[in-house]
Amino acid sequence: MDYKGFIARCLGLDVLRVALAQIGLQNNQEKAIRHTLKLLNRTGSSNSDIVCLPELWYSKILTNFETQFVKIIAVAKEYNMTVIPGAFIERSKMTDNKDGLLQISCPIITNEGTILGSQLKIHPFGPQRKVIKAGNKVHVFESSNIKFGIGICYDIVFPEISRALVKKGADILFFPSKIRHEGIKPWHMYVQVRALENRVPIAAPNVCDTNKIYKGKSILVDFNYDSKTDIAIPKLRIGSSVNEQILIMDIDLKYARELRKKRFEDL
């Protein structure tokens, strides 16, 4: 936590404490959930307002999120913390799903321990295209007076996703991701550009693993702004390339709104 953010929170200003959980991939599902619960308890102890987990840290097809992740839901309520638990594979809920198509869905758990809704992945990547049905809508969610939008991994590549979410009123965007080490450099570039072109903070967690296929480097983006030059510079917090960790940043939402309003007046 930065000192200015601490003071702003003490004064009751419009500051959001955002946390990313960079999760190490586990070799079985029960262990993955136990491991993730430990990270979430650490996050809750930091008084974070909202935490986001990566895409597909849990690889099993979900049949009932509320049953399978009941302990994660309980953590959200215990710590009064909104939890974006990542993105998971589930059966498509289409009534005419005769082909057994799957979808990748990101549910949202409110600080009261209820399921607010979910966002589907709109752009399946690579081999996913053969088995994953794409979503076709973006949603803005509100929990604890926070308006936020979600894209999933490859959705960051397409500027229309972020712009649509911001135009719908999102104050911050989350992109739970699963990025191979070869793609981390361009991924960081996409995240920063989406943030800059919309003047919106972005939080994007990644997984890591011992085989070094996925090398973490989760990223949080906010802004430093020089009013004299009218230039905004990304303020970054980037995770380790090898270790699990919790990244935390205090974000002044009002400040970001002012920058966004000014930018969009020129659009």
Buried (B, 14 or more C-beta within 10 A) or exposed (E): EEEEBEEBBEEEBBBBBBBBBBBBBBEEEEEBBEBBBEBBEBBBEBBBBBBBBBBBBBEEEBEEBEEBBEEBBBBBBEBBBBBBBBBBBBBBEEEEEEEEEBBBBBBBBBBEBEBBEBBBBBBBBEEBEEEBBBBEEBBBBBBEEBBBBBBBBBBBBBEEBBBBBBEEEBBBBBBBBBBEBEBBEEBBEBBBBBBBBBBBBBBBBBBBBEEEEBBBBBBBBBBEBEEEEEEBEBBBBBBBBBEBBBBBBBBBBEBBBEBBEEBEEEE
